[in-house]
């Protein structure tokens, strides 16, 4: 019984790490595609509109990753 619970916890941790890694890689790909440094634009220039767009983009990518992992 404990083996089944431990296996589920390990699987959840592995899939969580894989999901976070894929999300970070996709963020860096999008960062390279855009013409300006978006992080600098959001933090230093306080561009709220760009922050909202990137937040929506990250949420969308996260939903796609979670759907792909859970099947």
C-alpha positions as CSV (number, residue, x, y, z in Angstrom):
1,X,0.0,0.0,0.0
2,X,2.8,2.4,0.8
3,X,4.5,1.6,-2.5
4,X,1.5,2.8,-4.5
5,X,1.4,6.1,-2.6
6,X,5.1,6.6,-2.9
7,X,5.0,5.9,-6.6
8,X,2.3,8.5,-7.1
9,X,4.2,11.1,-5.2
10,X,7.4,10.4,-7.3
11,X,5.4,10.6,-10.5
12,X,3.8,13.9,-9.5
13,X,7.2,15.4,-8.7
14,X,8.8,14.2,-11.9
15,X,5.9,15.5,-14.0
16,X,6.0,18.8,-12.1
17,X,9.7,19.3,-12.8
18,X,9.2,18.4,-16.5
19,X,6.4,20.9,-16.8
20,X,8.4,23.7,-15.2
21,X,11.4,23.0,-17.4
22,X,9.3,23.0,-20.5
23,X,7.6,26.3,-19.4
24,X,11.0,27.9,-18.8
25,X,12.3,26.7,-22.2
26,X,9.2,28.1,-23.9
27,X,9.6,31.4,-22.2
28,X,13.2,31.7,-23.4
29,X,12.1,30.8,-26.9
30,X,9.5,33.5,-26.9
31,X,11.9,36.0,-25.3
32,X,14.3,35.4,-28.2
33,X,11.5,35.8,-30.8
34,X,10.3,39.1,-29.5
35,X,12.2,42.2,-30.8
36,X,12.9,43.7,-27.4
37,X,14.0,42.4,-24.0
38,X,10.6,41.9,-22.5
39,X,11.8,41.4,-18.9
40,X,13.6,44.7,-19.0
41,X,10.5,46.4,-20.5
42,X,8.3,45.0,-17.8
43,X,10.5,45.6,-14.8
44,X,12.4,48.8,-15.6
45,X,9.9,50.6,-17.8
46,X,6.9,49.3,-15.8
47,X,5.0,48.3,-19.0
48,X,1.8,46.9,-17.5
49,X,0.2,46.0,-20.8
50,X,3.2,43.8,-21.8
51,X,3.1,42.2,-18.3
52,X,-0.5,41.2,-18.8
53,X,0.1,39.8,-22.2
54,X,3.1,37.7,-21.0
55,X,1.1,36.5,-18.0
56,X,-1.7,35.3,-20.3
57,X,0.9,33.7,-22.5
58,X,2.5,31.9,-19.6
59,X,-0.9,30.7,-18.3
60,X,-1.8,29.5,-21.8
61,X,1.4,27.6,-22.2
62,X,1.0,26.1,-18.7
63,X,-2.5,24.8,-19.6
64,X,-1.1,23.2,-22.8
65,X,1.7,21.6,-20.9
66,X,-0.6,20.3,-18.1
67,X,-3.0,18.9,-20.7
68,X,-0.2,17.2,-22.6
69,X,1.2,15.6,-19.4
70,X,-2.1,14.4,-18.0
71,X,-3.4,13.2,-21.4
